[in-house]
Amino acid sequence: MKYLEIPLAVLSFLFYKGMKFLIGNLYTLYLIKDREKASRWRILSEETLRSPLSVPVLMTKGPRWNTHAIIGTLGPFAVRESIAVHLPTLKNSAKSWILVIYSFPDYETITNLDSNQIDSLEEWIEIPLKSGRYSIGLRYYDRTPPIVFPEVKIDGSPLAEVITVSENINDFCRDLIRRKNGFYLALHYYIYTILKYRESLGEDFVRREYLPVGAPDTEFIYDRLDGGQVLELEIEPSILEDYYVFLTLYDRSSLPVASGRVTEGEYCSERMENNGYYLIRLRPRSSGKEREIRSRKASSDPSRQRLAIRAREER
């Protein structure tokens, strides 16, 4: 089987690119046609996943599931000059949040608002933009209920009203692995392989494939994890003081098998049953210092990987 891994990975890579193009265009047409939904917050939830297109879209646009944040999207919508967002709603709903503005239909990151950078006391925060079509993605971490997605104005006119969601809305993430099938395995089979050969392929290529929509102002650490291994973390105390640290383990089809927040300097994950990979997200705290994060594999054997995470220097 090992002799087939690279040919199968190449086929998987081509299959993923083709499906991403096809499903992405179908989703774009859907959003353009359904203008009423474009002006309401769409919250990622069990209800969202009942739509036949939802999981395939997520598995091609943002396939490394964020199981730690409550996520809402809004748009697409036309803008002439600016977007305004009700800032107290963001601050009251979570201690850590990030709001990202994307171009449409390319989904390129244009700008973002981040809880660790915003100290304004204004009721509304205005974001100037060039004339065009945009969408919004909002992620709430470390929530402080009630959790409310804010009112949004476009060029001074109301676009979206507030919506309140349950703190337990992410419970569906625990059952995502049950959706595993041959289609999703074929889509993401190549990811484990490119992580295995990341030194030869180049870090820029591997990051683009692994994190096609990684949030700004978030540090990411990731690698493969073999079947039978656990991931042991050794984290410098100052990092835990200045960052929220979240870990997700994925099987080879890119569905999460385990996740949680890391709060101790020494941590050991669940054991992987099959080959897969992990993603560590480090979100800066509002009261923390922004640091240059470095990680290195301290040791590895068939039963474990040990990863040391350090802060080299303050920025």
C-alpha positions as a Python dict, from the first residue, in 0.01 Angstrom:
ca = {
    (1, 'M'): (0, 0, 0),
    (2, 'K'): (287, 237, 76),
    (3, 'Y'): (393, 224, -292),
    (4, 'L'): (48, 351, -389),
    (5, 'E'): (39, 635, -137),
    (6, 'I'): (191, 904, -361),
    (7, 'P'): (-10, 815, -676),
    (8, 'L'): (-329, 806, -466),
    (9, 'A'): (-235, 1138, -307),
    (10, 'V'): (-190, 1299, -650),
    (11, 'L'): (-533, 1169, -756),
    (12, 'S'): (-683, 1296, -431),
    (13, 'F'): (-526, 1641, -484),
    (14, 'L'): (-673, 1666, -836),
    (15, 'F'): (-1010, 1538, -716),
    (16, 'Y'): (-1018, 1797, -437),
    (17, 'K'): (-936, 2082, -674),
    (18, 'G'): (-1209, 1973, -916),
    (19, 'M'): (-1472, 1934, -644),
    (20, 'K'): (-1375, 2265, -483),
    (21, 'F'): (-1433, 2442, -817),
    (22, 'L'): (-1762, 2266, -886),
    (23, 'I'): (-1913, 2287, -538),
    (24, 'G'): (-1787, 2643, -489),
    (25, 'N'): (-1962, 2761, -806),
    (26, 'L'): (-2285, 2586, -708),
    (27, 'Y'): (-2272, 2753, -366),
    (28, 'T'): (-2202, 3093, -519),
    (29, 'L'): (-2508, 3059, -745),
    (30, 'Y'): (-2715, 2954, -445),
    (31, 'L'): (-2611, 3261, -244),
    (32, 'I'): (-2673, 3498, -535),
    (33, 'K'): (-3018, 3351, -594),
    (34, 'D'): (-3130, 3345, -229),
    (35, 'R'): (-3090, 3714, -142),
    (36, 'E'): (-3307, 3689, 168),
    (37, 'K'): (-3063, 3449, 338),
    (38, 'A'): (-2773, 3673, 238),
    (39, 'S'): (-2907, 3944, 470),
    (40, 'R'): (-2937, 3712, 774),
    (41, 'W'): (-2667, 3563, 995),
    (42, 'R'): (-2613, 3196, 908),
    (43, 'I'): (-2486, 3015, 1216),
    (44, 'L'): (-2292, 2690, 1176),
    (45, 'S'): (-2505, 2433, 1358),
    (46, 'E'): (-2673, 2095, 1332),
    (47, 'E'): (-2959, 2265, 1151),
    (48, 'T'): (-2721, 2416, 895),
    (49, 'L'): (-2577, 2075, 814),
    (50, 'R'): (-2920, 1941, 718),
    (51, 'S'): (-2886, 2124, 388),
    (52, 'P'): (-2746, 1877, 129),
    (53, 'L'): (-2483, 2125, 9),
    (54, 'S'): (-2358, 2244, 350),
    (55, 'V'): (-2107, 1971, 444),
    (56, 'P'): (-1957, 1942, 91),
    (57, 'V'): (-1912, 2323, 87),
    (58, 'L'): (-1740, 2321, 428),
    (59, 'M'): (-1525, 2023, 331),
    (60, 'T'): (-1391, 2210, 27),
    (61, 'K'): (-1381, 2575, 142),
    (62, 'G'): (-1268, 2541, 506),
    (63, 'P'): (-1201, 2171, 562),
    (64, 'R'): (-1009, 2194, 890),
    (65, 'W'): (-1320, 2218, 1112),
    (66, 'N'): (-1299, 2480, 1386),
    (67, 'T'): (-1466, 2298, 1674),
    (68, 'H'): (-1379, 2566, 1930),
    (69, 'A'): (-1555, 2876, 1796),
    (70, 'I'): (-1921, 2951, 1737),
    (71, 'I'): (-1919, 3065, 1375),
    (72, 'G'): (-2157, 3283, 1177),
    (73, 'T'): (-2144, 3411, 819),
    (74, 'L'): (-2328, 3695, 648),
    (75, 'G'): (-2362, 3793, 283),
    (76, 'P'): (-2281, 3834, 4),
    (77, 'F'): (-2386, 4199, -14),
    (78, 'A'): (-2295, 4503, -221),
    (79, 'V'): (-2100, 4786, -58),
    (80, 'R'): (-2034, 5135, -193),
    (81, 'E'): (-1827, 5282, 90),
    (82, 'S'): (-1836, 5105, 428),
    (83, 'I'): (-1962, 4839, 667),
    (84, 'A'): (-2051, 4921, 1029),
    (85, 'V'): (-2077, 4665, 1311),
    (86, 'H'): (-2229, 4708, 1658),
    (87, 'L'): (-1919, 4678, 1876),
    (88, 'P'): (-2072, 4627, 2225),
    (89, 'T'): (-2249, 4315, 2100),
    (90, 'L'): (-1915, 4163, 2000),
    (91, 'K'): (-1750, 4255, 2329),
    (92, 'N'): (-2037, 4126, 2542),
    (93, 'S'): (-2067, 3792, 2360),
    (94, 'A'): (-1710, 3665, 2393),
    (95, 'K'): (-1374, 3748, 2548),
    (96, 'S'): (-1205, 3648, 2222),
    (97, 'W'): (-1354, 3704, 1877),
    (98, 'I'): (-1250, 3779, 1521),
    (99, 'L'): (-1460, 3928, 1241),
    (100, 'V'): (-1320, 3888, 889),
    (101, 'I'): (-1431, 4065, 570),
    (102, 'Y'): (-1398, 3854, 253),
    (103, 'S'): (-1428, 3954, -111),
    (104, 'F'): (-1703, 3778, -305),
    (105, 'P'): (-1696, 3546, -491),
    (106, 'D'): (-1316, 3498, -449),
    (107, 'Y'): (-1327, 3475, -66),
    (108, 'E'): (-999, 3659, -28),
    (109, 'T'): (-941, 3816, 313),
    (110, 'I'): (-975, 4194, 284),
    (111, 'T'): (-950, 4305, 647),
    (112, 'N'): (-1048, 4197, 997),
    (113, 'L'): (-1145, 4317, 1342),
    (114, 'D'): (-991, 4131, 1635),
    (115, 'S'): (-1080, 4145, 2004),
    (116, 'N'): (-716, 4179, 2108),
    (117, 'Q'): (-672, 4489, 1888),
    (118, 'I'): (-995, 4682, 1940),
    (119, 'D'): (-1010, 4916, 2241),
    (120, 'S'): (-1264, 5162, 2102),
    (121, 'L'): (-1552, 5276, 2325),
    (122, 'E'): (-1765, 5370, 2026),
    (123, 'E'): (-2101, 5198, 1978),
    (124, 'W'): (-2038, 5136, 1608),
    (125, 'I'): (-1711, 5055, 1440),
    (126, 'E'): (-1697, 5147, 1072),
    (127, 'I'): (-1486, 4963, 815),
    (128, 'P'): (-1417, 5159, 493),
    (129, 'L'): (-1416, 4944, 178),
    (130, 'K'): (-1386, 4982, -196),
    (131, 'S'): (-1705, 4948, -393),
    (132, 'G'): (-1776, 4577, -446),
    (133, 'R'): (-1939, 4263, -308),
    (134, 'Y'): (-1834, 4116, 26),
    (135, 'S'): (-1920, 3863, 293),
    (136, 'I'): (-1847, 3844, 667),
    (137, 'G'): (-1725, 3560, 886),
    (138, 'L'): (-1743, 3595, 1265),
    (139, 'R'): (-1588, 3353, 1516),
    (140, 'Y'): (-1666, 3369, 1890),
    (141, 'Y'): (-1422, 3200, 2134),
    (142, 'D'): (-1442, 3192, 2515),
    (143, 'R'): (-1803, 3299, 2509),
    (144, 'T'): (-1987, 3504, 2774),
    (145, 'P'): (-2361, 3431, 2731),
    (146, 'P'): (-2592, 3555, 2601),
    (147, 'I'): (-2415, 3496, 2269),
    (148, 'V'): (-2542, 3743, 2013),
    (149, 'F'): (-2444, 3800, 1651),
    (150, 'P'): (-2447, 4178, 1597),
    (151, 'E'): (-2645, 4422, 1393),
    (152, 'V'): (-2464, 4522, 1072),
    (153, 'K'): (-2511, 4830, 855),
    (154, 'I'): (-2406, 4877, 494),
    (155, 'D'): (-2343, 5236, 382),
    (156, 'G'): (-2546, 5352, 682),
    (157, 'S'): (-2849, 5131, 614),
    (158, 'P'): (-2939, 4823, 826),
    (159, 'L'): (-2850, 4489, 667),
    (160, 'A'): (-2870, 4224, 939),
    (161, 'E'): (-3051, 4217, 1271),
    (162, 'V'): (-2914, 4058, 1586),
    (163, 'I'): (-2956, 3686, 1647),
    (164, 'T'): (-2903, 3506, 1979),
    (165, 'V'): (-2766, 3152, 1982),
    (166, 'S'): (-2726, 2877, 2242),
    (167, 'E'): (-2393, 2816, 2413),
    (168, 'N'): (-2439, 2447, 2322),
    (169, 'I'): (-2485, 2507, 1951),
    (170, 'N'): (-2146, 2342, 1875),
    (171, 'D'): (-2247, 2007, 2027),
    (172, 'F'): (-2291, 1873, 1672),
    (173, 'C'): (-1911, 1873, 1631),
    (174, 'R'): (-1884, 1562, 1849),
    (175, 'D'): (-2071, 1358, 1588),
    (176, 'L'): (-1906, 1489, 1271),
    (177, 'I'): (-1686, 1180, 1240),
    (178, 'R'): (-2004, 977, 1176),
    (179, 'R'): (-2028, 1155, 841),
    (180, 'K'): (-1707, 989, 722),
    (181, 'N'): (-1741, 823, 382),
    (182, 'G'): (-1537, 745, 74),
    (183, 'F'): (-1610, 1082, -86),
    (184, 'Y'): (-1458, 1285, 199),
    (185, 'L'): (-1166, 1043, 233),
    (186, 'A'): (-1093, 1083, -139),
    (187, 'L'): (-1109, 1462, -104),
    (188, 'H'): (-854, 1480, 177),
    (189, 'Y'): (-644, 1167, 144),
    (190, 'Y'): (-354, 1378, 8),
    (191, 'I'): (-328, 1602, 315),
    (192, 'Y'): (-159, 1340, 533),
    (193, 'T'): (86, 1272, 248),
    (194, 'I'): (185, 1636, 194),
    (195, 'L'): (242, 1673, 569),
    (196, 'K'): (461, 1363, 554),
    (197, 'Y'): (673, 1520, 278),
    (198, 'R'): (636, 1887, 380),
    (199, 'E'): (1011, 1954, 384),
    (200, 'S'): (1038, 1854, 17),
    (201, 'L'): (716, 2024, -95),
    (202, 'G'): (779, 2358, 77),
    (203, 'E'): (599, 2515, 371),
    (204, 'D'): (407, 2773, 165),
    (205, 'F'): (242, 2505, -48),
    (206, 'V'): (160, 2285, 252),
    (207, 'R'): (10, 2577, 449),
    (208, 'R'): (-208, 2686, 156),
    (209, 'E'): (-347, 2336, 127),
    (210, 'Y'): (-387, 2271, 497),
    (211, 'L'): (-523, 2616, 590),
    (212, 'P'): (-701, 2760, 285),
    (213, 'V'): (-900, 3003, 504),
    (214, 'G'): (-691, 3032, 822),
    (215, 'A'): (-807, 3326, 1032),
    (216, 'P'): (-580, 3633, 1056),
    (217, 'D'): (-417, 3706, 1394),
    (218, 'T'): (-428, 3338, 1486),
    (219, 'E'): (-114, 3125, 1519),
    (220, 'F'): (-132, 2772, 1376),
    (221, 'I'): (79, 2464, 1448),
    (222, 'Y'): (3, 2145, 1257),
    (223, 'D'): (146, 1813, 1140),
    (224, 'R'): (54, 1455, 1074),
    (225, 'L'): (-18, 1209, 1354),
    (226, 'D'): (15, 838, 1287),
    (227, 'G'): (-231, 573, 1392),
    (228, 'G'): (-145, 449, 1742),
    (229, 'Q'): (22, 776, 1846),
    (230, 'V'): (-75, 1032, 2107),
    (231, 'L'): (31, 1397, 2089),
    (232, 'E'): (214, 1525, 2396),
    (233, 'L'): (248, 1902, 2436),
    (234, 'E'): (506, 2089, 2641),
    (235, 'I'): (397, 2455, 2644),
    (236, 'E'): (586, 2747, 2792),
    (237, 'P'): (379, 2904, 3077),
    (238, 'S'): (394, 3255, 2927),
    (239, 'I'): (215, 3130, 2615),
    (240, 'L'): (-78, 3004, 2822),
    (241, 'E'): (-90, 3342, 2993),
    (242, 'D'): (-105, 3535, 2665),
    (243, 'Y'): (-292, 3294, 2435),
    (244, 'Y'): (-591, 3065, 2423),
    (245, 'V'): (-462, 2727, 2303),
    (246, 'F'): (-700, 2492, 2119),
    (247, 'L'): (-623, 2146, 1978),
    (248, 'T'): (-817, 1943, 1720),
    (249, 'L'): (-732, 1594, 1596),
    (250, 'Y'): (-859, 1496, 1250),
    (251, 'D'): (-877, 1161, 1080),
    (252, 'R'): (-753, 1128, 722),
    (253, 'S'): (-1089, 1244, 582),
    (254, 'S'): (-1042, 1576, 771),
    (255, 'L'): (-1329, 1515, 1014),
    (256, 'P'): (-1256, 1589, 1381),
    (257, 'V'): (-1214, 1292, 1613),
    (258, 'A'): (-1119, 1486, 1929),
    (259, 'S'): (-1080, 1848, 2035),
    (260, 'G'): (-1040, 2065, 2340),
    (261, 'R'): (-882, 2367, 2500),
    (262, 'V'): (-532, 2321, 2644),
    (263, 'T'): (-489, 2495, 2979),
    (264, 'E'): (-185, 2314, 3127),
    (265, 'G'): (180, 2324, 3029),
    (266, 'E'): (189, 1943, 3001),
    (267, 'Y'): (-86, 1787, 2791),
    (268, 'C'): (-151, 1447, 2632),
    (269, 'S'): (-413, 1392, 2362),
    (270, 'E'): (-629, 1092, 2290),
    (271, 'R'): (-463, 813, 2094),
    (272, 'M'): (-522, 820, 1718),
    (273, 'E'): (-682, 502, 1588),
    (274, 'N'): (-575, 565, 1228),
    (275, 'N'): (-341, 799, 1040),
    (276, 'G'): (-453, 1161, 1057),
    (277, 'Y'): (-331, 1504, 1158),
    (278, 'Y'): (-368, 1776, 1419),
    (279, 'L'): (-414, 2152, 1430),
    (280, 'I'): (-328, 2377, 1724),
    (281, 'R'): (-487, 2722, 1718),
    (282, 'L'): (-339, 2995, 1937),
    (283, 'R'): (-568, 3296, 1982),
    (284, 'P'): (-413, 3602, 2152),
    (285, 'R'): (-584, 3721, 2470),
    (286, 'S'): (-687, 4086, 2488),
    (287, 'S'): (-470, 4135, 2798),
    (288, 'G'): (-175, 3933, 2670),
    (289, 'K'): (147, 4017, 2489),
    (290, 'E'): (184, 3920, 2125),
    (291, 'R'): (479, 3686, 2086),
    (292, 'E'): (667, 3498, 1818),
    (293, 'I'): (562, 3136, 1861),
    (294, 'R'): (795, 2852, 1770),
    (295, 'S'): (741, 2478, 1793),
    (296, 'R'): (969, 2179, 1750),
    (297, 'K'): (921, 1805, 1761),
    (298, 'A'): (1105, 1707, 2079),
    (299, 'S'): (1072, 1334, 2022),
    (300, 'S'): (873, 1078, 1828),
    (301, 'D'): (819, 702, 1834),
    (302, 'P'): (538, 470, 1718),
    (303, 'S'): (333, 545, 2030),
    (304, 'R'): (374, 921, 2068),
    (305, 'Q'): (487, 1255, 1934),
    (306, 'R'): (614, 1514, 2179),
    (307, 'L'): (594, 1879, 2074),
    (308, 'A'): (760, 2169, 2254),
    (309, 'I'): (598, 2514, 2205),
    (310, 'R'): (799, 2820, 2299),
    (311, 'A'): (784, 3200, 2272),
    (312, 'R'): (1111, 3321, 2121),
    (313, 'E'): (1069, 3693, 2172),
    (314, 'E'): (813, 3968, 2208),
    (315, 'R'): (705, 4153, 1897),
}
